Structure formats: structure tokens, C-alpha cells
């Protein structure tokens, strides 16, 4: 992960701030990197190193957005938080989410096709009446809800293992497929409430500024409003769905014509191509 950038200053800054050898972490085995407390630091480090190299050659981006954890990278790339505080924020986020995974038994699954797909929610968060029955379940004990509106025909759901299994079967029955994710938590749901509160309390000790470029947020799919209470925003972003399709559509409507993915892999590039094929990448 990010091996071409191991010598970059971002790795040195992050290692000093977090007390961890981040280049060594990025070279860890899959089992080590699958742990939330490791994965988030590694992804943030690689993403910020790539972004720094790109910005040095091209200047600042005209707009930024990030998927889930990537919103922390977007805040940093937009100048809303320093690189040092960005590392502190991500390290804390990873720690509290890892704890939440230990304390609660959650599951996540990607539902593909089967007549379902991301709706276009408006405003911050999702209203119950906007969630189709095929994408939600609650019997009073087990439950599952949509948490990642990725692109047409692809929605990730999360909740209790049995609740997620019910939605997987519904998807299959309607002709779709379901892919259980190798995660032990139900991210972006009420299972993260405690983690969100802890992150907000920690973030209040950090210094935030207004983003220097437009930042499009997962929480609403729209541009982050001026004067946003960022610690409170980060809490809400951890416990509400990721409106990625809406983010991309809003950016396109605002005049964005080219997307460049900063991070390990090409997952977001593939999603963007399904949302808007004319986009450059």
C-alpha cells in the first residue's frame, strides 16, 4: 500500500505524531491491515502522501470529497485541518471504531442489482420513508439499514448479522447478488453512536478552519456549509449513511469534470464510472 511514497514527508510526520512506523504498517500482512485501527491509519497515510505529491505538481484541487474515512482525508486536503491534527483525528477515529466493533456484533453486506439501488435522499441523513422496504429490516431485536449508497445498483447495508442476512435473501430473491464484507462492525449505524460521541469530544481539542476549496460531504451529498461545527459533523458522519452517489452527482452538477482518486486501489474510480460515464476518471 503506497510503497512508491514511503520516503515522502507525510510518512515521517505521521510516524512522529502517532508513534507508529507507518511505512512498516503499510507493508503489513492482510490480517494486520484488516484491523480497523491499522487500516484507517494506513489508508489515510497513503492517501495524503499521494495528494501531497499531486498538489505539488498541479496546485490545489478545485474540489474534494472522500468516502467514509476519506472525508478526514478530504478535510485535510482542503486545508480544514493540519496534517498533524489529521493524523491525530484518524488515529482516534480508528481506535474508537475498533472498540465499538469489539463491544457490538455487527455485519455489513453489499447488495448488487436485484431491482434495488441507491435512492437520492435529500438533506442530512436518511428519512425512514425514503428507504424502500427491500433495504431495511427491524423485528425489534435484529435490524439492518442501508449505510453506503455507492452507485446505481449497489448499496451496502449494515446491522445485526441476522438482520443483514434477511436483506441479503431479499436481494437474491429479486434476482440480485449479495457479498458479505469482511468487517466485524456495522459502520455508519447506531452501533457507532458511542464511537461518534468519543470522536466528537476528541476533535474539539483540535484546530479546524474553513476549507480552502469546496468539500462535498457524505452526510448530505452536498457542499459542506460555511461555519459547520466540524467535530459535531464528524460525529454525525460516523453514524449516518454515506451518500456517495449523491456527492458525485452534486459535484458534476457544480461543474466538476475530472475525478482523480488518491488512495490504495481504484474502488471509487469504478463507482464514479457507474454514476457518470462521461467523467474522465
ZALUMKE-983594 format. One record per residue: residue in three letters; residue number from 1; chain; x, y, z of N, C-alpha, C in turn. Coordinates in steps of 0.02 Angstrom, whole numbers, plus 50000, padded with zeros to 5 digits. Layout:
BEGIN
REC   code   pos   unit      nX      nY      nZ     caX     caY     caZ      cX      cY      cZ
REC    ALA   NUM      A       X       Y       Z       X       Y       Z       X       Y       Z
...
***
This chain:
BEGIN
REC   code   pos   unit      nX      nY      nZ     caX     caY     caZ      cX      cY      cZ
REC    UNK     1      A   50042   49940   50000   50000   50000   50000   50044   50063   50000
REC    UNK     2      A   50041   50100   49945   50077   50163   49941   50153   50158   49942
REC    UNK     3      A   50180   50101   49920   50252   50090   49928   50295   50140   49890
REC    UNK     4      A   50268   50168   49835   50307   50218   49797   50315   50283   49835
REC    UNK     5      A   50280   50290   49892   50281   50354   49928   50310   50348   49998
REC    UNK     6      A   50340   50290   50015   50364   50279   50083   50415   50331   50106
REC    UNK     7      A   50452   50360   50059   50502   50410   50078   50474   50480   50084
REC    UNK     8      A   50410   50488   50072   50381   50555   50073   50375   50581   50145
REC    UNK     9      A   50377   50646   50152   50374   50678   50218   50310   50660   50256
REC    UNK    10      A   50256   50647   50220   50193   50629   50254   50202   50568   50299
REC    UNK    11      A   50240   50519   50276   50252   50460   50317   50292   50478   50380
REC    UNK    12      A   50341   50522   50373   50381   50543   50430   50339   50581   50481
REC    UNK    13      A   50299   50628   50456   50255   50667   50501   50207   50621   50537
REC    UNK    14      A   50175   50576   50501   50127   50531   50531   50157   50485   50582
REC    UNK    15      A   50216   50459   50567   50250   50414   50614   50268   50450   50679
REC    UNK    16      A   50290   50513   50672   50307   50552   50732   50245   50567   50774
REC    UNK    17      A   50191   50586   50742   50130   50605   50778   50097   50545   50811
REC    UNK    18      A   50094   50489   50776   50058   50430   50801   50101   50383   50843
REC    UNK    19      A   50168   50391   50837   50212   50345   50873   50215   50277   50841
REC    UNK    20      A   50198   50272   50777   50199   50208   50741   50239   50215   50677
REC    UNK    21      A   50272   50161   50656   50309   50160   50593   50258   50147   50538
REC    UNK    22      A   50236   50200   50505   50181   50193   50458   50202   50160   50393
REC    UNK    23      A   50264   50167   50373   50287   50132   50313   50286   50056   50326
REC    UNK    24      A   50308   50036   50386   50306   49965   50403   50234   49941   50408
REC    UNK    25      A   50189   49983   50435   50119   49964   50441   50089   49952   50372
REC    UNK    26      A   50104   49995   50324   50077   49988   50257   50102   49925   50222
REC    UNK    27      A   50158   49897   50247   50185   49835   50217   50163   49773   50256
REC    UNK    28      A   50118   49782   50303   50096   49726   50345   50056   49675   50305
REC    UNK    29      A   50046   49617   50335   50005   49565   50303   49932   49585   50305
REC    UNK    30      A   49892   49550   50265   49821   49566   50257   49783   49563   50324
REC    UNK    31      A   49800   49514   50365   49765   49507   50429   49776   49568   50474
REC    UNK    32      A   49839   49592   50475   49854   49652   50516   49817   49713   50489
REC    UNK    33      A   49818   49721   50423   49787   49780   50393   49711   49777   50394
REC    UNK    34      A   49683   49718   50407   49610   49713   50409   49581   49742   50474
REC    UNK    35      A   49623   49751   50524   49600   49780   50587   49588   49855   50577
REC    UNK    36      A   49531   49877   50599   49510   49947   50590   49563   49996   50613
REC    UNK    37      A   49592   49983   50671   49641   50029   50700   49704   50035   50657
REC    UNK    38      A   49718   49984   50616   49775   49986   50570   49755   50011   50501
REC    UNK    39      A   49699   49986   50477   49678   50002   50409   49667   50076   50399
REC    UNK    40      A   49635   50109   50447   49620   50180   50438   49683   50223   50436
REC    UNK    41      A   49731   50208   50479   49794   50245   50478   49832   50234   50413
REC    UNK    42      A   49834   50172   50390   49871   50156   50329   49839   50190   50269
REC    UNK    43      A   49773   50187   50264   49738   50217   50207   49747   50293   50207
REC    UNK    44      A   49739   50324   50266   49747   50397   50271   49818   50418   50251
REC    UNK    45      A   49868   50381   50275   49937   50398   50260   49951   50395   50186
REC    UNK    46      A   49932   50339   50155   49944   50331   50083   49907   50385   50043
REC    UNK    47      A   49845   50398   50063   49804   50447   50027   49835   50517   50031
REC    UNK    48      A   49857   50537   50091   49885   50604   50099   49952   50612   50065
REC    UNK    49      A   49992   50559   50064   50056   50562   50028   50044   50572   49954
REC    UNK    50      A   49997   50535   49926   49981   50542   49855   49953   50611   49840
REC    UNK    51      A   49910   50635   49883   49880   50701   49873   49933   50756   49876
REC    UNK    52      A   49982   50748   49921   50035   50798   49927   50078   50800   49864
REC    UNK    53      A   50094   50742   49837   50134   50740   49776   50095   50771   49718
REC    UNK    54      A   50032   50754   49712   49991   50782   49657   49985   50857   49663
REC    UNK    55      A   49972   50882   49724   49963   50954   49734   50028   50992   49720
REC    UNK    56      A   50085   50963   49736   50149   50996   49723   50160   51005   49649
REC    UNK    57      A   50133   50961   49609   50143   50964   49536   50088   51003   49501
REC    UNK    58      A   50028   51004   49531   49969   51032   49496   49935   51090   49531
REC    UNK    59      A   49954   51103   49594   49918   51153   49632   49860   51122   49668
REC    UNK    60      A   49822   51162   49706   49767   51134   49745   49710   51110   49700
REC    UNK    61      A   49673   51060   49722   49616   51036   49683   49560   51089   49683
REC    UNK    62      A   49514   51085   49636   49459   51133   49633   49403   51112   49680
REC    UNK    63      A   49402   51049   49701   49352   51024   49748   49376   50957   49775
REC    UNK    64      A   49350   50937   49833   49370   50873   49862   49309   50837   49891
REC    UNK    65      A   49315   50771   49895   49265   50729   49928   49299   50665   49948
REC    UNK    66      A   49275   50633   50000   49304   50570   50022   49250   50522   50045
REC    UNK    67      A   49262   50458   50037   49213   50407   50055   49226   50382   50126
REC    UNK    68      A   49179   50394   50172   49184   50371   50241   49247   50400   50274
REC    UNK    69      A   49296   50357   50290   49359   50381   50318   49389   50436   50273
REC    UNK    70      A   49379   50429   50208   49407   50476   50160   49385   50548   50172
REC    UNK    71      A   49330   50558   50209   49310   50626   50223   49361   50661   50268
REC    UNK    72      A   49396   50623   50310   49450   50652   50350   49507   50673   50304
REC    UNK    73      A   49522   50632   50254   49574   50650   50205   49553   50712   50167
REC    UNK    74      A   49489   50716   50149   49464   50774   50112   49470   50837   50153
REC    UNK    75      A   49453   50833   50217   49461   50891   50262   49533   50915   50264
REC    UNK    76      A   49579   50868   50267   49650   50885   50270   49673   50914   50203
REC    UNK    77      A   49653   50883   50148   49673   50907   50082   49645   50976   50067
REC    UNK    78      A   49588   50992   50098   49555   51057   50087   49583   51110   50134
REC    UNK    79      A   49629   51092   50178   49658   51140   50224   49616   51155   50284
REC    UNK    80      A   49564   51113   50297   49521   51125   50355   49553   51101   50420
REC    UNK    81      A   49604   51059   50414   49640   51034   50473   49712   51021   50451
REC    UNK    82      A   49759   51031   50496   49829   51019   50479   49843   50945   50471
REC    UNK    83      A   49898   50929   50438   49916   50858   50428   49926   50825   50496
REC    UNK    84      A   49959   50860   50543   49972   50831   50609   49906   50815   50645
REC    UNK    85      A   49860   50864   50645   49796   50852   50678   49754   50801   50639
REC    UNK    86      A   49765   50798   50574   49730   50747   50534   49750   50678   50557
REC    UNK    87      A   49815   50667   50570   49838   50602   50595   49809   50588   50664
REC    UNK    88      A   49807   50639   50707   49779   50629   50774   49705   50610   50769
REC    UNK    89      A   49669   50644   50724   49598   50630   50715   49586   50559   50691
REC    UNK    90      A   49623   50538   50640   49613   50471   50611   49634   50417   50660
REC    UNK    91      A   49688   50428   50698   49709   50378   50747   49654   50369   50800
REC    UNK    92      A   49625   50424   50822   49571   50419   50872   49509   50386   50841
REC    UNK    93      A   49492   50405   50780   49434   50376   50746   49441   50300   50740
REC    UNK    94      A   49500   50278   50721   49513   50207   50714   49507   50171   50781
REC    UNK    95      A   49533   50202   50833   49531   50171   50900   49460   50163   50925
REC    UNK    96      A   49420   50215   50919   49352   50211   50947   49308   50165   50905
REC    UNK    97      A   49321   50161   50840   49282   50115   50799   49302   50043   50811
REC    UNK    98      A   49367   50031   50824   49389   49963   50841   49357   49941   50906
REC    UNK    99      A   49353   49986   50954   49320   49969   51018   49247   49954   51007
REC    UNK   100      A   49214   49994   50965   49142   49983   50952   49131   49915   50920
REC    UNK   101      A   49177   49894   50877   49171   49828   50845   49176   49772   50896
REC    UNK   102      A   49218   49782   50948   49226   49730   51000   49164   49727   51044
REC    UNK   103      A   49133   49784   51055   49077   49788   51102   49010   49768   51071
REC    UNK   104      A   49005   49767   51005   48942   49752   50972   48954   49705   50914
REC    UNK   105      A   48908   49658   50903   48914   49610   50849   48877   49636   50788
REC    UNK   106      A   48914   49663   50740   48883   49691   50681   48907   49657   50617
REC    UNK   107      A   48873   49672   50562   48891   49644   50497   48873   49694   50443
REC    UNK   108      A   48905   49686   50384   48892   49729   50326   48892   49686   50263
REC    UNK   109      A   48852   49706   50214   48848   49668   50152   48832   49715   50094
REC    UNK   110      A   48863   49702   50037   48849   49740   49977   48794   49705   49937
REC    UNK   111      A   48739   49741   49924   48684   49714   49884   48692   49741   49813
REC    UNK   112      A   48692   49695   49766   48706   49712   49696   48648   49693   49652
REC    UNK   113      A   48619   49741   49616   48565   49727   49570   48502   49706   49606
REC    UNK   114      A   48463   49664   49573   48401   49640   49604   48347   49693   49608
REC    UNK   115      A   48349   49743   49564   48297   49793   49563   48304   49847   49616
REC    UNK   116      A   48357   49842   49656   48368   49894   49707   48427   49936   49686
REC    UNK   117      A   48433   49994   49715   48489   50037   49700   48484   50099   49743
REC    UNK   118      A   48535   50140   49745   48534   50199   49787   48478   50247   49767
REC    UNK   119      A   48438   50268   49815   48391   50322   49803   48429   50388   49810
REC    UNK   120      A   48397   50442   49798   48430   50506   49803   48402   50544   49862
REC    UNK   121      A   48425   50527   49923   48399   50560   49982   48418   50634   49982
REC    UNK   122      A   48378   50676   50013   48394   50746   50018   48404   50765   50091
REC    UNK   123      A   48445   50815   50103   48456   50837   50171   48507   50793   50207
REC    UNK   124      A   48515   50806   50271   48564   50770   50310   48534   50707   50340
REC    UNK   125      A   48562   50650   50323   48536   50587   50349   48480   50561   50304
REC    UNK   126      A   48451   50505   50324   48401   50471   50284   48335   50469   50322
REC    UNK   127      A   48281   50492   50292   48215   50486   50322   48189   50415   50309
REC    UNK   128      A   48153   50387   50358   48129   50318   50350   48087   50308   50288
REC    UNK   129      A   48045   50358   50271   48002   50349   50213   48040   50348   50148
REC    UNK   130      A   48104   50367   50149   48144   50366   50088   48180   50300   50078
REC    UNK   131      A   48176   50255   50126   48210   50191   50121   48160   50138   50097
REC    UNK   132      A   48171   50109   50038   48125   50057   50015   48126   49997   50061
REC    UNK   133      A   48070   49961   50065   48064   49904   50111   48118   49852   50100
REC    UNK   134      A   48140   49844   50038   48190   49793   50023   48258   49809   50053
REC    UNK   135      A   48267   49871   50076   48332   49892   50102   48331   49905   50177
REC    UNK   136      A   48279   49886   50212   48277   49895   50284   48241   49837   50317
REC    UNK   137      A   48260   49823   50380   48229   49769   50418   48236   49783   50492
REC    UNK   138      A   48184   49771   50529   48186   49780   50602   48129   49741   50633
REC    UNK   139      A   48146   49689   50671   48094   49649   50705   48094   49663   50780
REC    UNK   140      A   48128   49716   50800   48131   49733   50870   48193   49707   50904
REC    UNK   141      A   48224   49656   50875   48286   49629   50901   48342   49634   50849
REC    UNK   142      A   48328   49607   50791   48376   49611   50736   48355   49665   50687
REC    UNK   143      A   48404   49697   50657   48389   49752   50612   48446   49762   50562
REC    UNK   144      A   48432   49797   50509   48483   49815   50459   48456   49874   50418
REC    UNK   145      A   48502   49918   50399   48484   49978   50361   48537   49991   50308
REC    UNK   146      A   48521   50031   50256   48571   50049   50206   48621   50098   50236
REC    UNK   147      A   48685   50089   50222   48736   50133   50250   48782   50163   50198
REC    UNK   148      A   48788   50132   50140   48828   50160   50085   48786   50160   50021
REC    UNK   149      A   48767   50218   49998   48733   50224   49934   48787   50236   49882
REC    UNK   150      A   48814   50182   49854   48875   50186   49814   48866   50210   49743
REC    UNK   151      A   48820   50178   49707   48808   50193   49636   48745   50157   49616
REC    UNK   152      A   48718   50169   49556   48659   50133   49535   48669   50057   49539
REC    UNK   153      A   48624   50024   49574   48627   49952   49580   48674   49925   49632
REC    UNK   154      A   48702   49969   49675   48747   49945   49728   48737   49985   49792
REC    UNK   155      A   48712   49950   49842   48701   49980   49908   48729   49934   49961
REC    UNK   156      A   48764   49962   50010   48789   49922   50066   48742   49930   50124
REC    UNK   157      A   48725   49874   50156   48682   49876   50215   48721   49851   50276
REC    UNK   158      A   48699   49872   50335   48734   49852   50396   48684   49845   50453
REC    UNK   159      A   48703   49805   50502   48660   49795   50560   48681   49733   50597
REC    UNK   160      A   48633   49700   50629   48649   49636   50662   48659   49583   50608
REC    UNK   161      A   48698   49531   50621   48708   49480   50569   48644   49450   50541
REC    UNK   162      A   48595   49437   50585   48532   49408   50560   48494   49459   50518
REC    UNK   163      A   48494   49522   50540   48459   49573   50502   48489   49582   50433
REC    UNK   164      A   48555   49581   50429   48588   49586   50364   48572   49526   50321
REC    UNK   165      A   48569   49466   50351   48554   49405   50314   48484   49409   50282
REC    UNK   166      A   48436   49439   50317   48369   49447   50290   48371   49489   50227
REC    UNK   167      A   48408   49545   50228   48412   49588   50169   48450   49555   50112
REC    UNK   168      A   48500   49514   50129   48535   49477   50078   48488   49429   50041
REC    UNK   169      A   48446   49395   50078   48399   49348   50048   48347   49384   50005
REC    UNK   170      A   48325   49442   50028   48278   49482   49988   48309   49502   49921
REC    UNK   171      A   48372   49522   49924   48407   49543   49863   48413   49484   49815
REC    UNK   172      A   48433   49426   49840   48440   49367   49798   48374   49345   49768
REC    UNK   173      A   48321   49351   49808   48254   49330   49785   48230   49374   49727
REC    UNK   174      A   48255   49436   49724   48233   49481   49671   48282   49482   49612
REC    UNK   175      A   48328   49432   49612   48373   49425   49555   48441   49456   49564
REC    UNK   176      A   48456   49482   49622   48520   49514   49634   48570   49469   49668
REC    UNK   177      A   48627   49498   49687   48679   49462   49723   48696   49499   49787
REC    UNK   178      A   48724   49463   49835   48745   49493   49898   48815   49469   49914
REC    UNK   179      A   48857   49516   49936   48926   49499   49953   48940   49523   50024
REC    UNK   180      A   48944   49476   50072   48958   49493   50141   49029   49522   50146
REC    UNK   181      A   49036   49579   50179   49101   49611   50185   49139   49584   50245
REC    UNK   182      A   49205   49581   50239   49247   49554   50292   49258   49606   50346
REC    UNK   183      A   49204   49627   50378   49206   49677   50431   49165   49652   50490
REC    UNK   184      A   49187   49669   50550   49153   49645   50610   49107   49697   50641
REC    UNK   185      A   49103   49755   50610   49062   49809   50637   49008   49830   50590
REC    UNK   186      A   48957   49865   50616   48905   49893   50574   48918   49968   50570
REC    UNK   187      A   48963   49987   50526   48984   50057   50520   48928   50100   50492
REC    UNK   188      A   48928   50162   50513   48878   50212   50491   48807   50193   50513
REC    UNK   189      A   48802   50161   50571   48737   50146   50601   48739   50167   50675
REC    UNK   190      A   48683   50153   50710   48679   50170   50780   48729   50132   50823
REC    UNK   191      A   48758   50078   50796   48810   50042   50833   48872   50085   50844
REC    UNK   192      A   48879   50138   50804   48936   50183   50809   48921   50245   50850
REC    UNK   193      A   48862   50248   50883   48844   50308   50921   48896   50326   50974
REC    UNK   194      A   48917   50277   51013   48966   50290   51065   49033   50312   51036
REC    UNK   195      A   49053   50279   50981   49115   50298   50948   49111   50369   50921
REC    UNK   196      A   49054   50387   50895   49045   50454   50868   49050   50507   50923
REC    UNK   197      A   49020   50492   50980   49024   50539   51036   49096   50548   51060
REC    UNK   198      A   49133   50493   51063   49203   50496   51084   49245   50535   51034
REC    UNK   199      A   49232   50524   50970   49270   50560   50919   49255   50635   50923
REC    UNK   200      A   49193   50653   50932   49174   50724   50936   49211   50757   50995
REC    UNK   201      A   49211   50724   51053   49244   50753   51112   49318   50763   51099
REC    UNK   202      A   49349   50714   51065   49420   50721   51049   49432   50775   50998
REC    UNK   203      A   49391   50777   50946   49400   50826   50892   49394   50898   50916
REC    UNK   204      A   49358   50908   50971   49351   50976   50998   49417   51003   51024
REC    UNK   205      A   49467   50960   51033   49533   50982   51056   49579   51000   50998
REC    UNK   206      A   49555   50988   50937   49596   51002   50877   49576   51069   50846
REC    UNK   207      A   49618   51094   50802   49606   51159   50770   49579   51148   50699
REC    UNK   208      A   49519   51174   50687   49489   51169   50620   49479   51239   50591
REC    UNK   209      A   49482   51242   50525   49472   51304   50488   49420   51292   50433
REC    UNK   210      A   49399   51346   50401   49355   51338   50344   49395   51306   50287
REC    UNK   211      A   49366   51258   50251   49402   51228   50194   49419   51281   50143
REC    UNK   212      A   49479   51275   50114   49502   51323   50064   49472   51310   49996
REC    UNK   213      A   49446   51249   49985   49412   51232   49923   49347   51197   49940
REC    UNK   214      A   49297   51195   49895   49235   51161   49910   49245   51088   49931
REC    UNK   215      A   49212   51068   49984   49215   51000   50008   49144   50972   50008
REC    UNK   216      A   49135   50916   49972   49070   50885   49967   49067   50827   50016
REC    UNK   217      A   49016   50828   50059   49014   50782   50116   48967   50723   50106
REC    UNK   218      A   48988   50667   50135   48947   50606   50135   48879   50616   50169
REC    UNK   219      A   48877   50660   50217   48819   50666   50260   48758   50691   50223
REC    UNK   220      A   48767   50739   50179   48711   50767   50141   48717   50756   50066
REC    UNK   221      A   48778   50740   50043   48791   50736   49972   48802   50804   49941
REC    UNK   222      A   48803   50856   49982   48809   50924   49958   48873   50955   49985
REC    UNK   223      A   48886   51017   49966   48945   51053   49990   48939   51067   50065
REC    UNK   224      A   48994   51058   50101   48996   51072   50173   48982   51146   50183
REC    UNK   225      A   48930   51164   50221   48913   51234   50230   48967   51272   50269
REC    UNK   226      A   48973   51336   50255   49019   51379   50293   48996   51381   50365
REC    UNK   227      A   49044   51383   50411   49027   51387   50481   49007   51321   50513
REC    UNK   228      A   49017   51266   50477   49000   51200   50505   49040   51185   50568
REC    UNK   229      A   49007   51159   50618   49040   51134   50678   49070   51066   50659
REC    UNK   230      A   49134   51065   50641   49164   51005   50613   49166   50947   50662
REC    UNK   231      A   49183   50956   50726   49180   50899   50772   49111   50867   50775
REC    UNK   232      A   49059   50908   50776   48991   50881   50777   48975   50847   50710
REC    UNK   233      A   48999   50877   50656   48989   50848   50590   49022   50779   50585
REC    UNK   234      A   49083   50773   50611   49118   50709   50609   49081   50655   50649
REC    UNK   235      A   49050   50675   50704   49010   50628   50743   48951   50602   50701
REC    UNK   236      A   48916   50648   50670   48857   50629   50630   48878   50588   50569
REC    UNK   237      A   48935   50605   50540   48958   50569   50481   48973   50496   50497
REC    UNK   238      A   48993   50481   50559   49008   50412   50579   48946   50370   50589
REC    UNK   239      A   48889   50402   50601   48829   50364   50620   48773   50370   50568
REC    UNK   240      A   48786   50402   50512   48736   50409   50459   48763   50380   50394
REC    UNK   241      A   48719   50366   50346   48741   50336   50283   48788   50379   50243
REC    UNK   242      A   48829   50346   50202   48874   50379   50156   48836   50389   50090
REC    UNK   243      A   48820   50451   50073   48782   50466   50012   48831   50479   49954
REC    UNK   244      A   48868   50428   49935   48921   50438   49886   48893   50455   49817
REC    UNK   245      A   48842   50420   49795   48814   50434   49730   48791   50507   49726
REC    UNK   246      A   48758   50530   49779   48734   50599   49780   48792   50648   49779
REC    UNK   247      A   48846   50633   49816   48907   50675   49815   48932   50685   49744
REC    UNK   248      A   48939   50630   49708   48967   50634   49641   48920   50671   49595
REC    UNK   249      A   48855   50658   49599   48806   50692   49557   48806   50767   49571
REC    UNK   250      A   48812   50786   49634   48813   50857   49652   48875   50891   49626
REC    UNK   251      A   48932   50856   49629   48994   50884   49603   48991   50893   49527
REC    UNK   252      A   48961   50845   49493   48953   50851   49421   48909   50911   49404
REC    UNK   253      A   48855   50919   49442   48810   50975   49430   48844   51042   49443
REC    UNK   254      A   48894   51042   49487   48931   51104   49503   48986   51118   49453
REC    UNK   255      A   48996   51074   49404   49046   51086   49352   49109   51045   49355
REC    UNK   256      A   49114   50998   49402   49172   50954   49406   49172   50908   49345
REC    UNK   257      A   49227   50903   49310   49231   50861   49250   49282   50805   49255
REC    UNK   258      A   49326   50810   49305   49379   50760   49311   49387   50739   49384
REC    UNK   259      A   49389   50674   49396   49398   50647   49463   49464   50609   49465
REC    UNK   260      A   49504   50622   49516   49568   50587   49525   49567   50554   49594
REC    UNK   261      A   49573   50489   49596   49570   50452   49659   49638   50451   49692
REC    UNK   262      A   49640   50472   49755   49701   50472   49795   49694   50418   49849
REC    UNK   263      A   49728   50363   49840   49723   50310   49890   49742   50244   49860
REC    UNK   264      A   49734   50192   49901   49752   50124   49881   49695   50095   49839
REC    UNK   265      A   49710   50074   49778   49660   50041   49737   49620   50090   49694
REC    UNK   266      A   49568   50064   49662   49527   50104   49615   49452   50096   49628
REC    UNK   267      A   49434   50082   49690   49364   50069   49706   49319   50128   49689
REC    UNK   268      A   49340   50189   49708   49298   50247   49696   49296   50264   49621
REC    UNK   269      A   49350   50254   49587   49351   50265   49514   49298   50222   49480
REC    UNK   270      A   49293   50160   49500   49243   50115   49471   49172   50137   49486
REC    UNK   271      A   49161   50160   49548   49094   50184   49566   49076   50246   49525
REC    UNK   272      A   49124   50292   49518   49110   50354   49482   49094   50339   49409
REC    UNK   273      A   49128   50292   49380   49114   50273   49311   49042   50248   49303
REC    UNK   274      A   49016   50215   49354   48947   50190   49351   48897   50246   49364
REC    UNK   275      A   48918   50297   49400   48873   50353   49414   48871   50401   49355
REC    UNK   276      A   48929   50414   49324   48934   50463   49270   48988   50441   49221
REC    UNK   277      A   48970   50404   49171   49019   50377   49124   49059   50430   49088
REC    UNK   278      A   49031   50491   49075   49072   50542   49040   49129   50570   49082
REC    UNK   279      A   49128   50558   49149   49182   50585   49192   49249   50556   49169
REC    UNK   280      A   49301   50596   49173   49367   50575   49148   49393   50513   49184
REC    UNK   281      A   49390   50513   49252   49413   50456   49291   49396   50466   49364
***
